[in-house]
């Protein structure tokens, strides 16, 4: 029995979440001499997919407060931008201060694809989806010490999910969506070495889950740690098990409040900023030339160099390959910086994978050949 066609159709019809979307807009900064090569440009929110009016209002206040802090930073300290790690940390803390809400589970993704388990994604091979049960059954037959085959049933969903988590651990796409109780672990997954040169509009997702209510009236499950899935405890993990959609009555669903923070490096905003800079510099030049006192003989040279520098950047951005490369370089710089900050807080990627095979994969990922890197926008 293949249940996933029906699950996918049901998922497209049912509203499982009150979604509030935030967008953190980044632009490259090619003027700074230090390593950080970006500025936080803007912060936006959209609550059109959320029916929780109270959370919508509180989220709008948080958005406005953080935008205000960003503007203060730009006004009072133009040489030093707010680092993205600390902005996200401030965002999490702002949500923590909301007494009526408790965002207690998190997920990090290297791209802003739909938040779905692998088996339900549009990009997943349809033949694989159609033959998933047979493949699972065959593996259980060949590896009886690690797996048992259980066809889906409402009463065995926890035990089946436990076996699916083992399959997922070894790289198979399943109906389980990983989440964690620790926001920094979610961020670590988002910027891991495995995602080197693959970051493109990453997403950080926060869930407000009542473990009792949403176990019965949603998709939430906790999987018991055993010898075959040691990483569950290391990652403080749980799952949203989409198998349960097959038997869950639509009228019984209690929606989960979900906040999605997308991080986007924007070419359009960067172009806009460069053009505005040129206008401001030209205005300063005009005011200086019209002033009675012209003491600085180098002023015109400095101003002209600043204008030409920005014009060159704009010309480069008109070449698609150069523009894509600049955006990709900025994403990679963000990834490396966030990974460094997480290490400073004692979050290390190798600690998430206590199993030997994953430890070896992690070690090898550190030594990927940088000279043969591919940019995500070229794929």
C-alpha positions in Angstrom: 0.0 0.0 0.0 1.4 3.4 -1.0 0.0 6.1 1.3 2.1 9.0 0.1 0.1 10.1 -2.9 -2.9 10.6 -0.6 -0.8 12.3 2.0 0.7 14.7 -0.5 -2.8 15.6 -1.8 -4.1 16.1 1.7 -1.1 18.2 2.7 -1.8 20.5 -0.2 -5.4 21.0 1.0 -5.0 21.2 4.7 -3.7 24.2 6.6 -1.3 22.8 9.3 0.4 26.0 10.4 -0.2 29.7 11.3 2.7 31.0 9.3 4.4 34.4 9.8 7.2 35.1 7.5 10.1 37.4 8.2 12.8 38.3 5.7 16.2 39.6 6.6 17.6 41.4 3.6 21.4 41.5 3.1 23.6 43.3 0.6 27.3 42.8 -0.2 29.7 45.4 1.1 32.8 45.7 -1.0 34.2 48.8 0.8 35.1 47.2 4.1 38.7 46.1 4.5 37.9 43.5 7.2 36.6 40.1 6.4 32.9 40.7 6.9 31.6 41.6 3.4 27.9 42.3 3.9 25.5 44.7 5.5 22.0 44.1 6.9 19.9 46.2 4.7 16.3 45.7 5.9 13.9 43.5 7.8 10.4 42.7 6.7 7.4 40.6 7.8 4.3 39.1 6.2 1.5 37.5 8.3 -1.2 36.9 5.6 -1.0 33.2 6.2 -1.6 33.4 9.9 -5.0 33.5 11.6 -3.5 34.2 15.0 -4.2 38.0 15.4 -2.4 38.3 18.7 0.8 36.7 17.4 0.5 38.8 14.3 0.4 42.0 16.3 3.3 41.0 18.6 5.4 39.9 15.6 4.8 43.3 13.9 6.1 45.0 17.1 9.2 42.8 17.1 9.8 43.6 13.4 9.5 47.3 14.0 11.7 47.3 17.1 14.5 45.4 15.3 14.2 47.7 12.2 14.6 50.6 14.6 17.7 49.1 16.1 19.1 48.5 12.6 18.5 52.1 11.7 20.2 53.3 14.9 23.2 51.2 14.0 23.4 52.6 10.5 23.0 56.2 11.8 25.4 56.2 14.8 28.0 53.7 13.7 28.3 53.5 9.9 31.6 51.7 10.0 30.2 48.7 11.9 27.2 46.7 10.8 25.1 44.4 13.0 26.4 40.8 12.5 23.8 38.4 11.3 24.4 35.9 14.1 23.7 38.5 16.8 20.6 39.8 14.9 19.2 36.3 14.8 20.0 35.8 18.5 18.2 39.1 19.3 15.3 37.9 17.2 15.0 34.7 19.2 15.3 36.5 22.5 12.5 38.9 21.4 10.2 36.0 20.7 11.2 34.4 24.1 9.9 37.5 25.8 6.4 37.0 24.5 4.6 35.5 27.6 1.7 34.1 25.7 3.8 32.1 23.3 6.5 29.5 23.6 8.5 28.8 20.5 10.3 25.7 21.6 11.3 23.7 18.4 13.5 24.9 15.5 14.8 23.9 12.1 17.5 25.3 9.9 17.6 24.9 6.0 20.3 25.9 3.6 17.7 27.2 1.2 14.1 28.5 1.4 12.5 25.5 -0.2 9.1 24.4 1.1 9.4 23.1 4.7 8.5 19.5 3.9 10.1 16.1 4.5 12.1 14.6 1.6 9.5 12.1 0.5 6.9 14.9 -0.1 9.1 17.4 -2.0 8.3 18.1 -5.6 12.0 17.5 -6.5 12.0 13.9 -5.2 12.0 11.2 -7.8 8.4 10.0 -8.3 9.5 6.4 -8.8 11.3 6.5 -5.5 8.1 7.7 -3.8 6.0 5.0 -5.5 8.5 2.2 -4.5 9.4 3.5 -1.0 7.4 0.8 0.9 9.0 -2.0 -1.2 12.5 -0.5 -0.6 11.9 -0.2 3.1 10.5 -3.7 3.3 13.6 -5.1 1.4 16.0 -3.3 3.7 14.2 -4.6 6.8 14.5 -8.1 5.4 18.2 -7.7 4.7 19.1 -6.0 8.0 16.8 -7.5 10.6 19.0 -6.5 13.6 18.5 -2.8 12.8 15.1 -2.6 11.1 11.7 -4.1 11.1 9.1 -3.4 8.4 5.8 -1.9 9.7 3.1 -0.8 7.2 1.5 2.4 8.4 -1.2 2.1 11.0 -2.5 4.8 13.3 -1.7 2.6 16.3 1.9 1.9 15.4 3.0 5.3 14.1 5.6 5.8 16.8 7.3 2.4 16.2 7.2 2.9 12.4 8.6 6.5 12.8 11.5 5.0 14.9 12.4 2.7 11.9 12.0 5.6 9.4 14.4 7.7 11.5 17.0 5.0 11.1 16.5 5.0 7.3 16.7 8.8 7.3 19.9 8.7 9.4 21.5 6.6 6.6 20.5 9.1 3.9 17.1 7.9 2.7 14.4 10.5 2.2 11.4 9.7 4.4 8.2 11.3 5.6 10.0 12.6 8.7 10.8 16.3 9.1 13.7 16.9 11.6 13.3 19.6 14.2 15.3 20.3 17.4 14.7 21.9 20.8 17.9 23.9 20.5 17.9 27.0 18.1 21.7 27.0 17.9 21.7 23.3 16.7 19.2 24.3 14.0 21.5 27.2 12.9 24.4 24.7 12.9 22.6 22.5 10.4 21.9 25.6 8.3 25.5 26.6 8.0 27.3 23.3 8.3 30.5 22.3 6.4 28.2 20.0 4.4 26.6 23.1 3.0 29.8 24.7 1.9 29.1 26.8 -1.3 25.5 25.6 -1.3 23.8 28.3 0.8 21.1 30.2 -1.1 18.3 32.1 0.7 18.7 30.0 3.9 15.7 29.7 6.3 15.5 29.5 10.1 12.1 28.1 11.3 10.6 28.3 14.8 7.7 26.2 16.0 5.4 26.6 19.0 4.6 23.0 19.9 2.5 21.7 22.7 4.0 18.2 23.0 0.7 16.7 24.4 -1.8 18.4 22.1 0.2 18.3 18.9 1.1 14.6 19.4 -2.6 13.8 19.1 -3.9 16.6 16.9 -0.9 17.3 14.6 2.2 15.5 13.4 4.6 15.9 16.3 6.4 12.8 17.7 9.4 12.1 19.9 11.6 9.1 18.9 13.2 7.1 21.6 17.0 7.1 21.4 18.6 3.6 20.9 21.8 2.1 19.5 20.6 2.7 15.9 19.8 6.4 16.2 22.2 7.9 18.7 22.1 11.3 17.0 18.5 12.0 18.2 19.7 12.8 21.7 22.9 14.6 20.5 20.8 16.8 18.3 18.0 17.2 20.9 15.8 16.1 18.0 12.1 15.3 17.4 10.1 14.9 14.2 7.0 16.0 12.4 5.8 12.7 11.0 3.7 13.3 7.9 2.6 9.7 7.8 0.0 10.7 10.4 -1.8 12.9 7.9 -3.1 9.7 6.3 -5.3 8.9 9.3 -5.6 12.3 11.0 -9.1 13.8 10.8 -8.9 17.2 9.3 -11.4 18.6 11.9 -9.1 17.4 14.7 -6.1 19.3 13.6 -4.8 21.9 16.0 -2.6 24.3 14.0 1.0 25.0 15.1 2.2 28.6 15.2 5.3 28.7 12.9 7.7 31.6 12.2 9.9 31.4 9.1 12.9 33.7 8.9 14.3 33.8 5.4 17.8 35.4 4.8 18.2 36.8 1.3 21.2 38.5 -0.3 19.5 41.0 -2.6 21.0 42.1 -5.9 18.2 44.7 -6.4 18.7 46.3 -3.0 22.5 46.4 -3.6 22.0 48.2 -7.0 19.6 50.6 -5.3 22.1 51.3 -2.5 25.0 52.0 -5.0 22.8 54.4 -7.1 21.7 56.2 -3.9 25.4 56.5 -2.8 26.3 58.0 -6.2 23.5 60.6 -5.9 24.5 61.6 -2.3 28.2 61.9 -3.3 27.3 64.0 -6.4 25.2 66.2 -4.1 28.1 66.7 -1.7 30.4 67.5 -4.6 28.0 70.1 -5.9 27.6 71.7 -2.5 31.4 71.8 -2.1 32.0 73.4 -5.5 29.4 76.0 -4.7 30.9 76.8 -1.3 33.1 79.9 -0.8 35.8 78.0 1.0 37.6 75.2 -0.9 40.4 74.2 1.3 40.9 70.6 0.4 42.6 70.3 -2.9 42.2 66.5 -2.9 38.5 66.6 -2.3 37.5 66.3 -6.0 39.9 63.3 -6.5 38.5 61.5 -3.5 34.9 62.1 -4.6 35.5 61.1 -8.2 37.2 57.9 -7.1 34.3 57.0 -4.9 31.8 57.6 -7.7 33.9 55.6 -10.2 34.3 52.7 -7.7 30.5 52.5 -7.4 29.9 52.8 -11.1 32.3 49.9 -11.7 30.4 47.8 -9.2 27.1 48.6 -10.9 28.6 47.7 -14.3 29.8 44.3 -12.9 26.3 43.6 -11.5 24.9 43.9 -15.0 26.9 40.9 -16.1 24.8 37.9 -14.8 27.7 35.6 -14.1 29.6 38.3 -12.1 26.4 39.2 -10.2 25.7 35.6 -9.3 29.2 35.0 -8.2 29.1 38.1 -6.0 25.8 36.9 -4.4 27.2 33.4 -3.9 30.4 34.7 -2.3 28.3 36.8 0.1 26.2 33.7 1.1 29.4 31.7 1.7 30.9 34.6 3.8 27.7 34.6 5.9 27.9 30.8 6.4 31.5 30.9 7.5 31.0 33.8 9.9 27.9 32.1 11.5 29.8 28.8 11.8 32.7 30.6 13.6 30.3 32.3 16.0 28.6 29.0 16.8 31.9 27.5 17.6 32.6 30.4 20.0 29.4 29.3 21.8 30.8 25.7 21.9 28.5 24.3 19.2 30.5 22.0 17.0 29.2 20.0 14.1 31.0 16.8 14.9 29.2 16.5 18.2 25.9 16.1 16.3 27.0 12.8 14.7 28.1 10.2 17.3 28.0 7.4 14.7 31.2 6.4 13.0 29.9 6.7 9.4 28.7 10.3 10.0 31.9 11.2 11.8 33.9 10.1 8.8 31.6 12.0 6.4 32.1 15.1 8.6 35.9 14.8 8.6 35.9 14.4 4.8 33.7 17.5 4.3 36.3 19.7 5.9 38.8 18.8 3.2 36.6 19.4 0.1 38.7 20.9 -2.7 37.9 24.6 -2.7 39.4 25.1 -6.2 36.6 23.1 -7.7 33.7 24.7 -5.9 30.5 25.4 -7.8 28.2 28.3 -7.2 24.6 27.4 -6.4 23.2 29.9 -8.8 25.1 28.2 -11.7 23.6 24.8 -11.0 
